[in-house]
Amino acid sequence: PRLRLEYDESSIEDWFAIALPISINWQPVDISSFEHLTFNIYSEEATGGLIRLEDSEGVESLDFKLEKSIVPETDVSVRVRIEALLDGSDAFNKQKCRLLKIIGYKGAAFYVSEISLE
């Protein structure tokens, strides 16, 4: 199964977003022992977006730009170093990670699957 993310042309905004809980009960998770966030992404075009993490206090990590990974019409396996997302983000609490946010730009459409922490 894949999560389909697509910009709605009737939207007044020039972006779209989803927030996925790290745990099934929406409780914060300690991600200190994990090294990578992995997922598969597929898009028919090289349109982009970004991903970021958010802790239980609403502090967000740095962004990972999806366009670095999108190869049109190819299912790409992506592995993002968690430390790269948190580098310079001293306020982010790794012991209380709560959400994965995926944001797409106007016109973007992609599929995401097999999201995991390793």
Backbone as a ProteinNet text record, in pm:
[ID]
protein_1_A
[PRIMARY]
PRLRLEYDESSIEDWFAIALPISINWQPVDISSFEHLTFNIYSEEATGGLIRLEDSEGVESLDFKLEKSIVPETDVSVRVRIEALLDGSDAFNKQKCRLLKIIGYKGAAFYVSEISLE
[TERTIARY]
83.8	0	87	37	106.5	13.4	71.2	-2.8	10.5	-102.3	-100.6	-114.1	-21.2	-22	-25.2	-128.7	-144.5	-201	-143.8	-191.4	-329.6	-419.5	-554.7	-555.1	-574.3	-570.1	-675	-779.6	-881.3	-844.6	-732.6	-689.1	-641.4	-667.2	-616.1	-471.4	-423.7	-285.7	-195.6	-64.6	28.2	109.8	54.9	120.4	14.7	55.3	-30.2	57.3	-3.1	76.4	-5.4	67.5	8.5	99.8	42.9	119.6	88.4	189.9	173	228.6	151.9	203.8	314.5	415.8	525.3	477.3	385.5	327.8	177.6	120.3	-21.9	-115	-68.6	-154.1	-120.6	-41.9	-3.3	86.2	134.9	223.7	365.4	442.2	581	664.5	766.1	855.3	998.7	1080.7	1223.3	1292.3	1344.8	1410.7	1562.9	1612.7	1757.5	1834.3	1775.3	1846.5	1834.9	1760.2	1744.8	1842.7	1892.7	1988.1	1926.8	1823.6	1769.4	1616.4	1563.2	1423	1424.8	1351.5	1351.4	1209.2	1199.4	1070.3	1094.6	991.6	994.5	910	952.9	877.4	872.6	757	736.9	665	710	643.4	658.3	560.1	569	648.6	663.2	739.3	839.3	934.9	1037.6	992.3	863.7	814.5	852.3	858.7	915.2	829.4	895.8	836.5	944.4	902.5	999.6	939	1026.8	982.7	1052.1	986.3	1045.7	980.3	1047.2	993.3	945.1	855.4	808.9	800.6	844.6	836	704.3	683.4	555.3	530.7	633.8	618.7	597.3	592.3	573	701.2	816.7	944.8	972.2	1005.9	1028.2	1176.7	1207.2	1344.1	1376	1496.1	1531.6	1456.1	1453.9	1383.5	1476.5	1419.7	1485.9	1407.8	1474.9	1407.5	1386.7	1261.8	1227.7	1279.9	1294	1339.5	1480.5	1555.9	1687.6	1674.1	1558.7	1539.5	1447.2	1367.5	1267.1	1330.4	1314.2	1352	1220.7	1178.8	1047.5	1025.9	906.3	859.3	949	1014.4	1098.5	1066.2	1045.4	1022.5	1159.2	1181.3	1311.6	1305.1	1401.7	1413.9	1504.1	1452.3	1524	1563.6	1683.7	1734.7	1792.1	1725.2	1765.2	1826.3	1945.7	2006.5	1927.2	1883.3	1806.2	1889.5	2017.5	2103.7	2110.6	2101.6	2102.2	1976.6	1864.7	1741.5	1749.5	1827.2	1832.7	1956.2	2049.3	2172.5	2143.1	2185.7	2162.1	2025.8	1946.2	1813.6	1816.7	1884.2	1904.4	1774.8	1671	1545.6	1463.3	1491.6	1415.2	1448.1	1344.8	1362.8	1350.2	1465.9	1466.5	1390.4	1376.8	1303.9	1152.9	1107.4	964.3	922	971.9	933	787.7	707.8	565.3	513.3	563.7	506.5	612.4	574.3	646.8	557.4	609.3	532.3	587.2	496	531.5	458.1	533.9	478.3	509.9	409.4	428	398.9	457.5	439	327.9	289.2	185.2	220.7	126.6	146.7	211.9	259.6	327.5	227.9	275.5	198.9	298.7	291.3	380.9	316.9	374.6	329.5	440.5	403.9	500.6	458.9	557.2	527.7	645	619.9	720.8	802.4	733.6	798.1	839.9	965	1010.3	1130.7	1154.4	1274.5	1366.9	1493.3	1591.6	1700.1
-120.9	0	125.6	226.1	354.4	466	567.5	687.4	785.2	819.2	909.9	1053.6	1136.9	1278.4	1359.3	1441.9	1515.4	1654.1	1752.1	1889.2	1901.5	1967.9	1991.7	2126.2	2122.6	2244.5	2347.8	2306.7	2402.8	2472.4	2433.5	2492.4	2636.2	2718.8	2856	2862.7	2755.7	2748.9	2695.9	2722.6	2671.1	2553.4	2485.5	2370.3	2279.9	2159.2	2067.4	1992.9	1936.6	1868.1	1759.8	1660.6	1561.5	1548.6	1507.2	1481.8	1339.8	1256.1	1116.5	1097.8	1037.4	1013	908.3	926	830	701.4	713.5	594.6	590.1	470.9	456.2	527.3	555.1	623.5	772.7	824.9	966.5	1009.5	915.2	949	972.7	1059	1083.3	956.1	948.9	833.9	882.7	809.7	840.5	784.8	872.9	828.2	830.3	846.4	855.3	734.1	616.9	495.6	465.2	546	524.9	612.6	560.1	635.4	692.3	624.7	665	664.1	753.3	752.1	702	595.5	540.1	538.7	548.9	542.6	524.1	482.9	475.3	589.2	643.1	752.1	728.9	759.9	746.5	871	922.7	1035.8	1024.5	1071.1	1069.5	1188.5	1291.7	1410.7	1442.6	1526.6	1564.3	1682.9	1688.6	1794.4	1759.2	1857.8	1831	1862.3	1850.8	1874.3	1855.9	1835.4	1815.8	1733.8	1680.4	1610.9	1673	1662.9	1708.3	1632.9	1633.1	1573.3	1684.6	1650.3	1746.8	1676.4	1745.6	1686	1723.7	1676.1	1696.4	1841.3	1925	2067.8	2152.6	2087.1	2159.8	2210.1	2171.2	2211.2	2122.1	2184.2	2109.6	2090.9	1980.7	1953.5	2036.9	2021.3	2079.3	2002.9	2056.9	1995	1906	1798.3	1716.9	1739.8	1786.5	1817.6	1690.7	1660.8	1539.8	1540.7	1658.8	1661.9	1605.4	1595.5	1531.5	1383.2	1324.9	1180.8	1138.3	1228.6	1189.7	1171.2	1051.4	1019.3	984.8	1065.3	1041.6	897.7	848.5	715.3	602.6	625.5	524.3	520.9	402.5	386.6	393.1	498	522.8	496.4	422.9	399.3	508.6	580.6	694.4	663	701.5	681.2	814.1	875.6	1006.1	988.4	1040.7	1036.8	1126.1	1071.3	1148.9	1264.6	1240.5	1348	1464.7	1437.9	1545.6	1631.7	1570.2	1646.9	1731.3	1684.1	1751.8	1838.8	1834.6	1910.8	2060.2	2121	2263.4	2295.1	2194.5	2215.2	2173.2	2254.1	2220.4	2210.6	2278.5	2279.1	2152.4	2077.3	1956.6	1849.9	1788.3	1686	1546.9	1478.5	1344.4	1242.8	1267.8	1174.8	1190.1	1292.8	1318.9	1349.3	1271.6	1289.2	1241.6	1320.3	1288.2	1271.4	1353.2	1353.3	1349.4	1290.4	1303.4	1387.1	1498.2	1584.2	1570.6	1557.6	1552.5	1667.6	1753.2	1873.9	1872.5	1900	1906.6	2046.3	2078.6	2210	2206.1	2323.2	2334.3	2249.2	2167.2	2081.6	1948.1	1928.8	1803.8	1689.5	1571.2	1448.9	1336.3	1266.6	1154	1052.9	933.9	824.4	792.1	769.8	735.9	602.4	516.2	387.1	339.7	237	169.7	267	354.2	451.6	380.1	397.6	334.2	407.5	380	426.2	307.2	325.4	217.4	260.3
0	0	0	-65.3	-73.7	-28.5	29.8	66.7	-50	-110.1	-224.8	-175.9	-214.8	-179.2	-307.8	-321.3	-446.5	-418.3	-483.3	-469.9	-533.7	-464.4	-514	-586.3	-715.5	-797.2	-757	-686	-644.3	-512.1	-453.2	-325.9	-344.9	-243.1	-246.6	-197.1	-136.2	-88.5	-200.2	-189	-289.6	-235	-134.3	-73.3	-11.4	26	100.8	199.4	302.1	404.3	472.6	524.9	613.2	734.2	844.5	966.3	1010.9	1012.8	1053.1	1193.9	1283.2	1418.2	1413.9	1497.5	1506.4	1573.5	1669.3	1733.4	1705.3	1711.6	1677.4	1774.7	1896.4	1994	2006.5	1913.9	1907.5	2024	2101.2	2212.8	2160.8	2228.1	2186.9	2195.5	2108.8	2101.5	2113	2189.1	2199.7	2075.3	1990.2	1867	1880	2001	2023.5	1972.6	1978.8	1938.7	1789.6	1715.8	1571.7	1494.6	1384.9	1302.8	1175.9	1121.7	993	991.1	912.8	873.2	729.3	701	565	509.6	379.2	312.3	162.8	93.9	-51.9	-105.5	-218.8	-281.3	-431.6	-488.5	-631.9	-681.6	-794.3	-856.8	-1007.3	-1079.6	-1225.1	-1277	-1193.8	-1231	-1120.1	-1149.7	-1051.9	-966.9	-934.1	-846.1	-703.2	-618	-487	-368	-257.3	-127.8	-22.8	99.1	205.2	317	401	521.5	640.2	754.4	880.4	995	1108.2	1230	1321.8	1414	1513.9	1648	1753.6	1887.4	1954.7	2075.8	2144.5	2184.7	2178.1	2209	2084.2	1967.5	1842.4	1778.9	1833.7	1775.8	1655.4	1542.9	1420	1392.4	1323.6	1280.9	1156.9	1106.9	978.6	869.3	750.4	638.6	557	504.9	403.5	275.7	171.9	46	-35.8	-63.9	-137.7	-280.6	-340.6	-479.7	-496.5	-385.9	-391.7	-424.1	-395.8	-408.2	-521.5	-572.6	-671.6	-809.5	-861.2	-998.9	-1067.7	-1165.7	-1226.9	-1271.2	-1236.8	-1273.9	-1222.9	-1111.2	-1046.9	-898.2	-843.8	-700.6	-632.4	-553.8	-492.5	-343	-292.3	-148.8	-91.4	8.6	65.9	209.8	245.8	381.2	428.9	526.3	577.5	716.3	736.2	869.4	964.2	1073.9	1171.6	1225.2	1248.6	1298.4	1200.7	1070.5	970.7	985.1	1020.4	1043	1169.8	1266.4	1396.1	1413.5	1320.3	1328.7	1339.8	1447.2	1468.6	1526.1	1551.6	1609.3	1755.7	1836.8	1978.1	2056.9	2012.9	2087.9	2065.5	1957.5	1928.5	2031.7	2090.3	2193.5	2131.6	2114.3	2053.3	2137	2265.2	2351.4	2338.2	2267.9	2257	2113.2	2018.4	1878.4	1861.9	1794.1	1785.3	1642.6	1548.9	1414.1	1304.8	1193.4	1067.9	978.1	929.1	839.3	698.4	603.1	461.9	394.6	326.8	266.2	117.3	37.7	-107	-157.3	-270	-330.7	-434.1	-479	-580	-701.4	-740.9	-856.7	-826.3	-704.9	-669.9	-654.4	-685	-663.6	-648.2	-535.3	-514.6	-421.9	-422.1	-338.1	-239.6	-113.7	-9.9	50.5	77.1	137.9	222.8	300.1	382.6	469	539.1	627.3	755.8	795.7	919.3	978.4	1105.1	1175.6	1190.3	1161.7	1175.2	1271.9
[MASK]
++++++++++++++++++++++++++++++++++++++++++++++++++++++++++++++++++++++++++++++++++++++++++++++++++++++++++++++++++++++

